[in-house]
Amino acid sequence: MQFPFRRAPASPAPMSMLSLPGKRPQGFAEDTSAAEEDGDLRNLMRCRAYLVETYSDKKGAAAMRGDLLREYVRELDAVAPRFAEAAGRHRLCFAWRDAGTIRRRTHTALPAERAAALFALATEQARVAAEEDRRGADGIRRACAALCDAAGLLRAASEGEGGGDHAAGCQLRHMSGACMAAFEALMLAQALECYFELAVAGGKPAALCAKVAQQVGQDYDLAHRSMAAPELHQLDKSWPATAQAKAAYFRAEACLRSARLLRDNGDGAGDGVGVAIARLRQGLAALEGAKGALGRVSAPVRDAVKRLRKEVEADLAAAEQDNCRIYYARVPTAAALAELPGLPQQLVRPTDVEKVLVRGAEGKAPAAEQKRASLD
C-alpha cells in the first residue's frame, strides 16, 4: 500500500534578503576649517570628514563604515548639550545623498542628523545580513543578529527627537515614521526567517518548524501591509512584492509541514487524511495568491516559491490519489480549517540602540583614529 505522503526533500538554498535604501554622507558645501578647530565641534567634524571619505573610497572601505557610524553617533550625543551655540557660530548645514541619486538633501538640526546617521548604520547592518552566507548555522546567527540590530536602529531613529516625521520634514527620504516602521517590520520578519532556517538545519521537531513558518508568514504579511500603504508610494515596488511572496511562501511551508506531521504521527486514516489534503490545498492557494508578485522579486525568491509549489503539488496529488483509492475521507473546506498556530512568544526583538553603539568600541582604537592612520 502506498503511503499518502512523501518524505520531505533536502532544504533548498536560503532565499535572498532585502537590505535598506542606502544613504551616503556628503561634505559640507562651505569651508568648515574654523568649525574643525572649534573645541566644541572638533571631534565631531573630523569624525564626519573621515566618514564622508570612507563612503567615497571604493576599495575595501565598507568594513569600516559601521564602526565609523557608531563613533559618529557617539560624538553627536557627546556634543548635543552645547551644539546649538557652537553650530550657530559656524552655520553648519549637514548633507546626505540617497544611493542611486545625485540630489543632496540638507538640514541643520542635530536630532535630524542623529536620525540620519542611525538610519545609515541600520543600512550597513542590513547589508551585512544580506551578504552573509547562510548555508551554515554560524552565518544564519550572524545574519539574524545584524537584522535585529538594524531593527533597533530604525526604531531609535524613528522615536528620537529628530526622527520620524521630523526627519521627513528635513527632506530626508524614506525616513517618515510610517516608512521606518515598515522597514523595522521587514527586518524582524527576515530575522525570524533566520530562526526558521536554524530550526530546519538543526532538525527541530516538525511541529515547531510548522509554527515558526506560520509566524514568519504572519510577520511578512504585516511587513507587506505596512509597505503597501498609500503614503509609501515612493518605495521600490519590489519591496512589498517580496514581502508578499515570502508571506505566501511561509504560509504554504507551514501547511506542507502540518500535512506531513499528520503522516509522522501515524494519523493516516479517517479525518486526518482529509484535513491534510485541505491544508495542502490551502498552501497551494496561498502560493497562487502571490503569483502576481513574483514578477517583481529576485530570482532566488522566485525559484524558492516555484520549488515549494512543486512539492505541495506532488504531495497533494499523491494524497488525493490515495484518498480516492483507500481512505475515502471527507475533505473539509478551507473556511472550516482552524488557523494554524504561530509562536506563543516573540523570538526576535529590536536590539537596544545602546548595545549597538558600544559594540566593537572596547579594546581597540576608535574607528576615526584607524581611518586617520590609514590616510597617513
C-alpha positions as a Markdown table, in Angstrom:
| # | Residue | x | y | z |
|---|---|---|---|---|
| 1 | Met | 0.0 | 0.0 | 0.0 |
| 2 | Gln | 1.4 | 3.4 | -1.0 |
| 3 | Phe | 1.6 | 5.8 | 1.9 |
| 4 | Pro | -0.3 | 9.1 | 1.2 |
| 5 | Phe | 2.6 | 11.5 | 1.9 |
| 6 | Arg | 6.2 | 11.6 | 0.7 |
| 7 | Arg | 9.3 | 12.2 | 2.8 |
| 8 | Ala | 10.5 | 15.8 | 2.9 |
| 9 | Pro | 13.3 | 16.6 | 0.5 |
| 10 | Ala | 16.5 | 18.3 | 1.5 |
| 11 | Ser | 16.1 | 22.0 | 2.4 |
| 12 | Pro | 16.7 | 24.4 | -0.6 |
| 13 | Ala | 19.2 | 27.2 | -0.6 |
| 14 | Pro | 18.3 | 30.2 | 1.5 |
| 15 | Met | 16.3 | 32.9 | -0.1 |
| 16 | Ser | 17.9 | 36.3 | -0.6 |
| 17 | Met | 17.3 | 39.1 | 2.0 |
| 18 | Leu | 16.4 | 42.7 | 1.4 |
| 19 | Ser | 18.7 | 45.4 | 2.6 |
| 20 | Leu | 17.7 | 49.1 | 3.1 |
| 21 | Pro | 17.8 | 52.1 | 0.8 |
| 22 | Gly | 21.3 | 53.5 | 1.3 |
| 23 | Lys | 22.4 | 56.9 | 2.4 |
| 24 | Arg | 25.7 | 58.5 | 1.8 |
| 25 | Pro | 27.1 | 61.4 | 3.9 |
| 26 | Gln | 28.2 | 64.4 | 1.8 |
| 27 | Gly | 30.7 | 67.0 | 2.5 |
| 28 | Phe | 29.8 | 70.5 | 3.7 |
| 29 | Ala | 29.3 | 73.0 | 0.8 |
| 30 | Glu | 31.1 | 75.8 | 2.8 |
| 31 | Asp | 34.5 | 76.0 | 4.3 |
| 32 | Thr | 34.5 | 74.2 | 7.7 |
| 33 | Ser | 38.1 | 74.7 | 8.8 |
| 34 | Ala | 37.0 | 77.1 | 11.6 |
| 35 | Ala | 34.5 | 74.6 | 12.9 |
| 36 | Glu | 37.1 | 71.8 | 12.8 |
| 37 | Glu | 39.2 | 73.9 | 15.1 |
| 38 | Asp | 36.4 | 74.8 | 17.5 |
| 39 | Gly | 36.8 | 72.9 | 20.7 |
| 40 | Asp | 33.1 | 72.1 | 20.9 |
| 41 | Leu | 33.0 | 70.6 | 17.4 |
| 42 | Arg | 36.5 | 69.4 | 16.6 |
| 43 | Asn | 36.0 | 65.7 | 17.1 |
| 44 | Leu | 32.6 | 65.7 | 15.5 |
| 45 | Met | 33.7 | 67.5 | 12.3 |
| 46 | Arg | 36.8 | 65.3 | 11.9 |
| 47 | Cys | 34.8 | 62.1 | 12.5 |
| 48 | Arg | 32.3 | 63.2 | 9.9 |
| 49 | Ala | 35.1 | 64.0 | 7.4 |
| 50 | Tyr | 36.5 | 60.5 | 7.8 |
| 51 | Leu | 33.0 | 59.1 | 7.4 |
| 52 | Val | 32.5 | 61.0 | 4.1 |
| 53 | Glu | 35.9 | 59.9 | 2.8 |
| 54 | Thr | 35.2 | 56.3 | 3.7 |
| 55 | Tyr | 32.0 | 56.3 | 1.7 |
| 56 | Ser | 33.8 | 57.8 | -1.2 |
| 57 | Asp | 36.5 | 55.2 | -1.1 |
| 58 | Lys | 35.5 | 52.1 | -3.2 |
| 59 | Lys | 38.5 | 50.0 | -2.2 |
| 60 | Gly | 37.8 | 47.9 | 1.0 |
| 61 | Ala | 36.3 | 50.8 | 2.9 |
| 62 | Ala | 32.9 | 49.2 | 3.5 |
| 63 | Ala | 34.2 | 47.2 | 6.5 |
| 64 | Met | 34.9 | 50.5 | 8.4 |
| 65 | Arg | 31.6 | 52.2 | 7.8 |
| 66 | Gly | 29.8 | 50.6 | 10.6 |
| 67 | Asp | 32.5 | 51.4 | 13.2 |
| 68 | Leu | 32.7 | 55.0 | 11.9 |
| 69 | Leu | 29.0 | 55.5 | 12.0 |
| 70 | Arg | 28.9 | 54.2 | 15.6 |
| 71 | Glu | 31.6 | 56.5 | 16.6 |
| 72 | Tyr | 29.9 | 59.4 | 14.8 |
| 73 | Val | 26.6 | 58.9 | 16.6 |
| 74 | Arg | 28.5 | 58.8 | 19.9 |
| 75 | Glu | 30.2 | 62.1 | 19.0 |
| 76 | Leu | 26.7 | 63.5 | 18.1 |
| 77 | Asp | 25.5 | 62.5 | 21.6 |
| 78 | Ala | 28.5 | 64.0 | 23.3 |
| 79 | Val | 28.3 | 67.4 | 21.6 |
| 80 | Ala | 24.5 | 67.6 | 21.9 |
| 81 | Pro | 24.4 | 69.8 | 25.1 |
| 82 | Arg | 26.5 | 72.6 | 23.5 |
| 83 | Phe | 25.7 | 72.1 | 19.8 |
| 84 | Ala | 23.2 | 74.9 | 19.3 |
| 85 | Glu | 25.7 | 77.6 | 20.4 |
| 86 | Ala | 28.7 | 76.0 | 18.6 |
| 87 | Ala | 26.7 | 75.5 | 15.4 |
| 88 | Gly | 25.4 | 79.0 | 15.5 |
| 89 | Arg | 29.0 | 80.3 | 15.3 |
| 90 | His | 29.6 | 78.4 | 12.0 |
| 91 | Arg | 26.3 | 77.9 | 10.2 |
| 92 | Leu | 26.7 | 74.1 | 9.8 |
| 93 | Cys | 24.5 | 72.5 | 7.2 |
| 94 | Phe | 24.7 | 68.7 | 7.1 |
| 95 | Ala | 24.1 | 66.9 | 3.7 |
| 96 | Trp | 23.2 | 63.4 | 2.7 |
| 97 | Arg | 22.5 | 61.7 | -0.6 |
| 98 | Asp | 20.3 | 58.8 | -1.2 |
| 99 | Ala | 22.0 | 55.9 | -3.0 |
| 100 | Gly | 21.4 | 55.9 | -6.7 |
| 101 | Thr | 20.5 | 59.6 | -6.8 |
| 102 | Ile | 22.5 | 62.8 | -7.3 |
| 103 | Arg | 20.4 | 65.2 | -5.2 |
| 104 | Arg | 21.8 | 66.3 | -1.9 |
| 105 | Arg | 19.4 | 66.7 | 1.0 |
| 106 | Thr | 20.5 | 69.1 | 3.7 |
| 107 | His | 19.4 | 70.1 | 7.2 |
| 108 | Thr | 20.8 | 72.0 | 10.1 |
| 109 | Ala | 19.3 | 70.1 | 13.1 |
| 110 | Leu | 21.4 | 67.8 | 15.3 |
| 111 | Pro | 18.5 | 65.5 | 16.1 |
| 112 | Ala | 17.8 | 65.0 | 12.4 |
| 113 | Glu | 21.5 | 64.3 | 11.8 |
| 114 | Arg | 21.5 | 61.7 | 14.5 |
| 115 | Ala | 18.4 | 60.1 | 12.9 |
| 116 | Ala | 20.1 | 60.0 | 9.5 |
| 117 | Ala | 23.3 | 58.5 | 11.0 |
| 118 | Leu | 21.3 | 55.8 | 12.8 |
| 119 | Phe | 19.4 | 55.1 | 9.5 |
| 120 | Ala | 22.7 | 54.8 | 7.7 |
| 121 | Leu | 24.0 | 52.4 | 10.3 |
| 122 | Ala | 20.9 | 50.3 | 10.0 |
| 123 | Thr | 21.5 | 50.2 | 6.3 |
| 124 | Glu | 25.0 | 48.9 | 6.9 |
| 125 | Gln | 23.7 | 46.2 | 9.3 |
| 126 | Ala | 21.1 | 45.1 | 6.9 |
| 127 | Arg | 23.7 | 44.9 | 4.1 |
| 128 | Val | 25.9 | 42.7 | 6.3 |
| 129 | Ala | 22.9 | 40.4 | 6.9 |
| 130 | Ala | 22.0 | 40.3 | 3.2 |
| 131 | Glu | 25.6 | 39.4 | 2.2 |
| 132 | Glu | 26.1 | 36.8 | 4.9 |
| 133 | Asp | 26.5 | 33.2 | 3.8 |
| 134 | Arg | 23.5 | 31.5 | 5.5 |
| 135 | Arg | 24.3 | 27.9 | 4.4 |
| 136 | Gly | 25.8 | 27.3 | 7.9 |
| 137 | Ala | 24.4 | 27.8 | 11.4 |
| 138 | Asp | 27.0 | 30.5 | 12.3 |
| 139 | Gly | 26.2 | 32.5 | 9.2 |
| 140 | Ile | 22.5 | 32.3 | 10.0 |
| 141 | Arg | 23.1 | 33.5 | 13.5 |
| 142 | Arg | 25.2 | 36.4 | 12.4 |
| 143 | Ala | 22.6 | 37.5 | 9.8 |
| 144 | Cys | 19.9 | 37.2 | 12.5 |
| 145 | Ala | 21.8 | 39.4 | 14.9 |
| 146 | Ala | 22.6 | 42.0 | 12.2 |
| 147 | Leu | 18.9 | 42.2 | 11.3 |
| 148 | Cys | 17.8 | 42.7 | 14.9 |
| 149 | Asp | 20.5 | 45.4 | 15.2 |
| 150 | Ala | 19.0 | 47.1 | 12.1 |
| 151 | Ala | 15.5 | 46.9 | 13.5 |
| 152 | Gly | 16.7 | 48.5 | 16.8 |
| 153 | Leu | 18.5 | 51.3 | 15.0 |
| 154 | Leu | 15.4 | 52.1 | 12.8 |
| 155 | Arg | 13.3 | 52.2 | 15.9 |
| 156 | Ala | 15.7 | 54.6 | 17.6 |
| 157 | Ala | 15.9 | 56.8 | 14.5 |
| 158 | Ser | 12.1 | 56.9 | 14.4 |
| 159 | Glu | 11.5 | 57.5 | 18.1 |
| 160 | Gly | 14.3 | 60.1 | 18.6 |
| 161 | Glu | 13.6 | 63.8 | 18.9 |
| 162 | Gly | 14.6 | 64.3 | 15.2 |
| 163 | Gly | 13.3 | 61.1 | 13.8 |
| 164 | Gly | 10.2 | 60.0 | 12.1 |
| 165 | Asp | 8.2 | 62.9 | 10.5 |
| 166 | His | 10.7 | 65.4 | 11.9 |
| 167 | Ala | 13.4 | 63.9 | 9.7 |
| 168 | Ala | 11.0 | 63.7 | 6.8 |
| 169 | Gly | 10.3 | 67.4 | 7.2 |
| 170 | Cys | 14.0 | 67.9 | 6.6 |
| 171 | Gln | 13.5 | 66.2 | 3.2 |
| 172 | Leu | 15.3 | 63.1 | 4.3 |
| 173 | Arg | 13.9 | 60.3 | 2.1 |
| 174 | His | 12.5 | 57.1 | 3.5 |
| 175 | Met | 12.6 | 58.5 | 7.0 |
| 176 | Ser | 9.0 | 59.2 | 7.8 |
| 177 | Gly | 7.6 | 57.4 | 10.8 |
| 178 | Ala | 5.4 | 55.1 | 8.7 |
| 179 | Cys | 8.3 | 54.2 | 6.4 |
| 180 | Met | 10.8 | 53.3 | 9.2 |
| 181 | Ala | 8.1 | 51.3 | 11.0 |
| 182 | Ala | 7.6 | 49.3 | 7.8 |
| 183 | Phe | 11.4 | 48.8 | 7.4 |
| 184 | Glu | 11.5 | 47.6 | 11.1 |
| 185 | Ala | 8.8 | 45.1 | 10.5 |
| 186 | Leu | 10.7 | 43.8 | 7.4 |
| 187 | Met | 13.9 | 43.5 | 9.3 |
| 188 | Leu | 12.2 | 41.5 | 12.1 |
| 189 | Ala | 10.5 | 39.2 | 9.6 |
| 190 | Gln | 13.8 | 38.5 | 8.0 |
| 191 | Ala | 15.4 | 37.8 | 11.4 |
| 192 | Leu | 12.6 | 35.3 | 12.2 |
| 193 | Glu | 13.2 | 33.7 | 8.8 |
| 194 | Cys | 16.7 | 33.0 | 10.0 |
| 195 | Tyr | 15.2 | 31.3 | 13.0 |
| 196 | Phe | 13.2 | 29.1 | 10.7 |
| 197 | Glu | 16.4 | 28.2 | 8.8 |
| 198 | Leu | 18.1 | 27.3 | 12.1 |
| 199 | Ala | 15.2 | 25.2 | 13.2 |
| 200 | Val | 15.2 | 23.2 | 9.9 |
| 201 | Ala | 19.0 | 22.9 | 9.8 |
| 202 | Gly | 19.1 | 21.7 | 13.4 |
| 203 | Gly | 16.5 | 19.0 | 12.8 |
| 204 | Lys | 13.9 | 20.6 | 15.2 |
| 205 | Pro | 10.6 | 18.8 | 15.6 |
| 206 | Ala | 8.2 | 19.2 | 12.6 |
| 207 | Ala | 5.5 | 20.8 | 14.8 |
| 208 | Leu | 8.0 | 23.6 | 15.9 |
| 209 | Cys | 9.1 | 24.2 | 12.3 |
| 210 | Ala | 5.5 | 24.5 | 11.2 |
| 211 | Lys | 4.8 | 27.0 | 14.0 |
| 212 | Val | 7.9 | 29.1 | 13.1 |
| 213 | Ala | 7.0 | 29.0 | 9.4 |
| 214 | Gln | 3.4 | 30.2 | 10.2 |
| 215 | Gln | 4.8 | 33.0 | 12.3 |
| 216 | Val | 7.2 | 34.1 | 9.6 |
| 217 | Gly | 4.4 | 34.2 | 7.2 |
| 218 | Gln | 2.3 | 36.4 | 9.5 |
| 219 | Asp | 5.3 | 38.7 | 10.1 |
| 220 | Tyr | 5.9 | 39.1 | 6.4 |
| 221 | Asp | 2.2 | 39.7 | 5.9 |
| 222 | Leu | 2.5 | 42.6 | 8.4 |
| 223 | Ala | 5.6 | 44.0 | 6.6 |
| 224 | His | 3.7 | 43.7 | 3.2 |
| 225 | Arg | 0.7 | 45.6 | 4.5 |
| 226 | Ser | 2.9 | 48.3 | 6.0 |
| 227 | Met | 5.0 | 48.8 | 2.8 |
| 228 | Ala | 1.9 | 48.7 | 0.6 |
| 229 | Ala | 0.3 | 51.7 | 2.4 |
| 230 | Pro | -0.6 | 54.6 | 0.2 |
| 231 | Glu | 1.8 | 57.0 | 2.0 |
| 232 | Leu | 4.8 | 54.8 | 1.0 |
| 233 | His | 4.1 | 55.1 | -2.7 |
| 234 | Gln | 7.7 | 56.2 | -3.3 |
| 235 | Leu | 9.0 | 52.9 | -2.1 |
| 236 | Asp | 10.5 | 50.5 | -4.7 |
| 237 | Lys | 7.6 | 48.2 | -5.8 |
| 238 | Ser | 9.8 | 45.1 | -5.5 |
| 239 | Trp | 9.9 | 45.5 | -1.7 |
| 240 | Pro | 6.2 | 44.9 | -0.9 |
| 241 | Ala | 6.2 | 42.3 | -3.7 |
| 242 | Thr | 9.0 | 40.4 | -2.0 |
| 243 | Ala | 7.2 | 40.6 | 1.4 |
| 244 | Gln | 4.0 | 39.3 | -0.2 |
| 245 | Ala | 5.8 | 36.5 | -1.9 |
| 246 | Lys | 7.6 | 35.4 | 1.2 |
| 247 | Ala | 4.4 | 35.6 | 3.3 |
| 248 | Ala | 2.8 | 33.2 | 0.9 |
| 249 | Tyr | 5.9 | 31.0 | 0.8 |
| 250 | Phe | 6.0 | 30.5 | 4.6 |
| 251 | Arg | 2.2 | 30.1 | 4.9 |
| 252 | Ala | 2.5 | 27.3 | 2.3 |
| 253 | Glu | 5.5 | 25.9 | 4.1 |
| 254 | Ala | 3.5 | 25.8 | 7.3 |
| 255 | Cys | 0.7 | 24.0 | 5.5 |
| 256 | Leu | 3.0 | 21.5 | 4.0 |
| 257 | Arg | 4.8 | 20.7 | 7.2 |
| 258 | Ser | 1.5 | 20.5 | 9.0 |
| 259 | Ala | 0.2 | 17.9 | 6.5 |
| 260 | Arg | 3.4 | 15.9 | 6.8 |
| 261 | Leu | 3.1 | 16.0 | 10.5 |
| 262 | Leu | -0.1 | 14.0 | 10.3 |
| 263 | Arg | 1.9 | 11.3 | 8.5 |
| 264 | Asp | 4.7 | 11.3 | 11.0 |
| 265 | Asn | 2.1 | 11.0 | 13.9 |
| 266 | Gly | 0.6 | 8.0 | 12.2 |
| 267 | Asp | -2.7 | 9.7 | 11.5 |
| 268 | Gly | -3.0 | 8.3 | 8.0 |
| 269 | Ala | -6.7 | 7.3 | 8.2 |
| 270 | Gly | -10.0 | 8.9 | 9.0 |
| 271 | Asp | -10.5 | 12.6 | 9.1 |
| 272 | Gly | -6.7 | 13.2 | 9.3 |
| 273 | Val | -6.2 | 12.5 | 5.7 |
| 274 | Gly | -9.0 | 14.9 | 4.7 |
| 275 | Val | -7.6 | 17.7 | 6.9 |
| 276 | Ala | -4.1 | 17.1 | 5.4 |
| 277 | Ile | -5.4 | 17.4 | 1.9 |
| 278 | Ala | -7.3 | 20.6 | 2.8 |
| 279 | Arg | -4.1 | 22.0 | 4.3 |
| 280 | Leu | -2.1 | 21.2 | 1.1 |
| 281 | Arg | -4.9 | 22.9 | -1.0 |
| 282 | Gln | -4.7 | 25.9 | 1.4 |
| 283 | Gly | -0.9 | 26.1 | 0.9 |
| 284 | Leu | -1.3 | 25.9 | -2.9 |
| 285 | Ala | -3.9 | 28.7 | -2.8 |
| 286 | Ala | -1.6 | 30.9 | -0.8 |
| 287 | Leu | 1.1 | 30.5 | -3.4 |
| 288 | Glu | -1.4 | 31.1 | -6.2 |
| 289 | Gly | -2.5 | 34.3 | -4.5 |
| 290 | Ala | 1.1 | 35.7 | -4.6 |
| 291 | Lys | 1.6 | 34.8 | -8.3 |
| 292 | Gly | 1.3 | 38.4 | -9.4 |
| 293 | Ala | 4.1 | 39.5 | -7.1 |
| 294 | Leu | 6.7 | 37.0 | -8.5 |
| 295 | Gly | 7.5 | 39.2 | -11.5 |
| 296 | Arg | 9.0 | 41.9 | -9.2 |
| 297 | Val | 11.0 | 39.7 | -6.8 |
| 298 | Ser | 14.6 | 38.5 | -7.1 |
| 299 | Ala | 15.4 | 35.2 | -8.8 |
| 300 | Pro | 16.3 | 33.3 | -5.6 |
| 301 | Val | 12.9 | 34.1 | -4.1 |
| 302 | Arg | 11.0 | 33.3 | -7.3 |
| 303 | Asp | 12.9 | 30.0 | -7.6 |
| 304 | Ala | 12.2 | 29.1 | -4.0 |
| 305 | Val | 8.4 | 29.7 | -4.5 |
| 306 | Lys | 8.4 | 27.5 | -7.6 |
| 307 | Arg | 10.2 | 24.7 | -5.8 |
| 308 | Leu | 7.8 | 24.8 | -2.9 |
| 309 | Arg | 4.9 | 24.8 | -5.3 |
| 310 | Lys | 6.1 | 21.7 | -6.9 |
| 311 | Glu | 6.5 | 20.0 | -3.5 |
| 312 | Val | 3.0 | 20.9 | -2.5 |
| 313 | Glu | 1.5 | 19.8 | -5.8 |
| 314 | Ala | 3.3 | 16.5 | -5.6 |
| 315 | Asp | 2.2 | 15.8 | -2.0 |
| 316 | Leu | -1.3 | 16.9 | -2.9 |
| 317 | Ala | -1.6 | 14.7 | -5.9 |
| 318 | Ala | -0.3 | 11.6 | -4.0 |
| 319 | Ala | -2.6 | 12.3 | -1.1 |
| 320 | Glu | -5.7 | 12.8 | -3.3 |
| 321 | Gln | -4.9 | 9.7 | -5.3 |
| 322 | Asp | -4.6 | 7.5 | -2.2 |
| 323 | Asn | -7.6 | 9.0 | -0.6 |
| 324 | Cys | -9.7 | 8.1 | -3.7 |
| 325 | Arg | -8.3 | 4.6 | -3.7 |
| 326 | Ile | -8.1 | 3.7 | 0.0 |
| 327 | Tyr | -9.4 | 6.2 | 2.6 |
| 328 | Tyr | -12.4 | 7.9 | 1.1 |
| 329 | Ala | -12.0 | 10.6 | 3.8 |
| 330 | Arg | -14.1 | 13.8 | 3.8 |
| 331 | Val | -12.1 | 16.8 | 2.8 |
| 332 | Pro | -13.1 | 20.0 | 4.7 |
| 333 | Thr | -13.3 | 23.4 | 3.0 |
| 334 | Ala | -10.7 | 26.0 | 3.7 |
| 335 | Ala | -13.2 | 28.0 | 5.7 |
| 336 | Ala | -13.7 | 25.1 | 8.0 |
| 337 | Leu | -10.0 | 24.8 | 8.9 |
| 338 | Ala | -8.7 | 26.4 | 12.0 |
| 339 | Glu | -5.9 | 28.9 | 11.7 |
| 340 | Leu | -2.5 | 27.2 | 12.1 |
| 341 | Pro | -0.8 | 28.3 | 15.3 |
| 342 | Gly | 2.1 | 30.6 | 15.3 |
| 343 | Leu | 4.6 | 31.1 | 18.1 |
| 344 | Pro | 3.4 | 31.8 | 21.7 |
| 345 | Gln | 6.1 | 34.4 | 22.2 |
| 346 | Gln | 8.3 | 36.7 | 20.2 |
| 347 | Leu | 11.6 | 35.2 | 19.2 |
| 348 | Val | 13.2 | 38.2 | 17.7 |
| 349 | Arg | 13.3 | 41.8 | 19.0 |
| 350 | Pro | 15.0 | 45.0 | 18.0 |
| 351 | Thr | 18.4 | 45.4 | 19.7 |
| 352 | Asp | 18.7 | 48.3 | 22.2 |
| 353 | Val | 20.5 | 51.0 | 20.3 |
| 354 | Glu | 22.9 | 51.5 | 23.2 |
| 355 | Lys | 24.1 | 47.9 | 22.7 |
| 356 | Val | 24.6 | 48.5 | 19.0 |
| 357 | Leu | 26.6 | 51.7 | 19.5 |
| 358 | Val | 29.0 | 50.3 | 22.1 |
| 359 | Arg | 29.6 | 47.1 | 20.1 |
| 360 | Gly | 33.2 | 46.9 | 19.0 |
| 361 | Ala | 34.2 | 50.1 | 20.8 |
| 362 | Glu | 36.1 | 48.4 | 23.6 |
| 363 | Gly | 39.6 | 47.0 | 23.3 |
| 364 | Lys | 40.6 | 48.9 | 20.1 |
| 365 | Ala | 41.3 | 52.3 | 18.8 |
| 366 | Pro | 38.4 | 54.4 | 17.6 |
| 367 | Ala | 37.5 | 54.0 | 14.0 |
| 368 | Ala | 38.3 | 57.6 | 13.3 |
| 369 | Glu | 41.8 | 57.1 | 14.5 |
| 370 | Gln | 42.2 | 54.0 | 12.4 |
| 371 | Lys | 41.0 | 56.0 | 9.4 |
| 372 | Arg | 43.4 | 58.8 | 10.2 |
| 373 | Ala | 46.3 | 56.3 | 10.4 |
| 374 | Ser | 45.4 | 54.8 | 7.1 |
| 375 | Leu | 45.4 | 58.2 | 5.5 |
| 376 | Asp | 48.8 | 59.0 | 7.0 |
